[in-house]
Amino acid sequence: MPLTYDLTGLTHLASGKVREIYAVDEDSLLLVASDRISAFDVVLPTEIPDKGAVLTALSVWWFNELSDIIANHMVSVRPDDFPPVLKPYTEQLRGRAMLCRRLDMIPIECVVRKYLTGSGLKDYRATGAVSGHALPPGLVDGSKLPTTIYTPSTKAPQGEHDDNINRAEAADRIGKELASRVEQLSLSIFERATSIAAERGVLIADTKFEFGIDTDGTVRLADEVLTPDSSRFWPADQWQPGRPQPSYDKQYVRDWLTTNGLAGTPAELPDDVVEQTRLRYVEAYERITGLSFADYQASLGN
């Protein structure tokens, strides 16, 4: 799928770093996950084959695993279930599109951290704290935190950087009651997810969740969930604090850009980096779910 595209006849509502959002009817939207990849808030010009399909497949699996904790926005990912207006685009959408309920999205990102890395590490090095959580001295890149912490952030427009905020600031933005609700949901979901991933030999260092509210006032899990784009997945048997960790996510691309002095630029990725990144995304799906990615695609008619 090209970096930019249109589904002629559908109303295009928004573009994210990876997803395109289309209106379907008054009650539903279509989220299409492209093969685009972003790093350091820049969408790179090189696609990662099958990336959008992996993100969609893993989100579907997690939505089902977490359904007893929280409802979600997914209606279906099977083209046979899509309304007639989408039938002309069946092959283009197969495997990478999700028909979803329309929600009133909550305007913060709900980040949960179990290990210190990324922007959390940067904040810790500057202040000794992350989003208002004071942490003990001496922690390094990859350190396991004394306890899992909730560190919300802003939702920045494309091309801008999300800023970590504390829980009081989150409450100011969305109200105290709702802020408390999504915090508790985030921690409960994360606890379930880390337990499942640990059984597969995968550490979830951190992740972000997004929530929305439906017309009945129900808070639902939305967007993507626990994918290599929204999470850091580390092989448990290779975890070693004090250095960047091997990963099943786009950290491989971040590291290549940094090593080559290209962080924050729209750099073309070489073929070997593209292939290694694709393999990491597919392995993330297969290790966590215990399923074959090829079999999943075949189940949708590919």
Secondary structure by P-SEA (a helix, b strand, c coil): ccccccccccccccccccbbbbbccccbbbbbbccccccccccccccccaaaaaaaaaaaaaaaaacccccccccccccccccccccccccccccccccccccccccbbbbbbccccaaaaaaaaacccccccccccccccccccccbbbbbbccccccbbbbbbcaaaaaaaccaaaaaaaaaaaaaaaaaaaaaaaaaccccccbbbbbbccccbbbbbcccccccccbbbbcccccccccccccccaaaaaaaaaaaccccccccccaaaaaaaaaaaaaaaaaaacccaaaaaaaacc
